Amino acid sequence: FLETFYPRVVLATLNQRFDKLLEKENGVQVEVAEVGGEVLRLVVEHIYTGKVRPNLVNRENAKELLAAAEIFEVEELKEEAAIFMAKHLDKENAIDVMTKDIFVGSVSNNAFAWVANNFQTFLDSEPLKKRMFVELGVGQLSHLLRQRGLMLWDKQGLYLPALEREKQLFFFVMAYVAHDKATRLPDLTRLLACLKLPLLVESQVLSPAVMAEGLGEKVEELSGVLSEVLEPWDSLQVGFCWKGSFILP
């Protein structure tokens, strides 16, 4: 492909990343596992011509084009792909807009609000939920959980009552921590503080015993982590007898 349409020496001169790839592969063949052939062709075309043709970016290629532009450090293509994604938020690209460095300020905040408003969709999809477990940092998840528009609904499309909503968010937070327990357990208190704790404590959902079972930790160890969170609500925990469990991903 490169040899047929674009002289390699020109590409190597115009783009340092291509130059390094060609040198690494001895100029025989260039393979970029993260990028498909069509998107790679668009990147090479831009490097060679220096132009962005109209309607280059669409819903099908925006994410991959952004990834390719980042790999080859092509700023103009990065901006074109990022602008398109920001203007066309959907469940496939919203997490990228929340997490990638190119999206900042109000653009990133808009994605957080969009995901919050559609959070049930993300909880109901195992691939999307897994992406949140893997790609969202603790600070990003905290920001998401604090969004005013974060609502959940049942199969009939009716919004869940406050307690049921908080219980689902609680189990999601616990599963998120369990996904990378060694790194995230110290931030469990910070994450739980984003929830409506009085509801969870009074309904006897939040307890060291329940979380110890799910996280595979000793109760006394988790009690230390949770003491600052639970102490203000000690008066609500009288007569605790709730039992429960949750399934980790």
HELIX and SHEET records of a PDB file:
HELIX    1   1 LEU A    2  PHE A    5  1                                   4    
HELIX    2   2 ARG A    8  LEU A   14  1                                   7    
HELIX    3   3 GLN A   16  LYS A   24  1                                   9    
HELIX    4   4 GLY A   37  THR A   49  1                                  13    
HELIX    5   5 ALA A   62  ILE A   71  1                                  10    
HELIX    6   6 GLU A   75  LYS A   87  1                                  13    
HELIX    7   7 ALA A   94  THR A   99  1                                   6    
HELIX    8   8 GLY A  105  ASN A  117  1                                  13    
HELIX    9   9 PHE A  119  ASP A  124  1                                   6    
HELIX   10  10 GLU A  126  GLU A  135  1                                  10    
HELIX   11  11 VAL A  138  LEU A  145  1                                   8    
HELIX   12  12 ALA A  162  HIS A  179  1                                  18    
HELIX   13  13 LYS A  181  ARG A  184  1                                   4    
HELIX   14  14 LEU A  185  ASP A  187  5                                   3    
HELIX   15  15 LEU A  188  LEU A  192  1                                   5    
HELIX   16  16 LEU A  197  GLU A  202  1                                   6    
HELIX   17  17 PRO A  208  LEU A  215  1                                   8    
HELIX   18  18 VAL A  219  LEU A  230  1                                  12    
HELIX   19  19 GLU A  231  LEU A  236  5                                   6    
END                                                                             
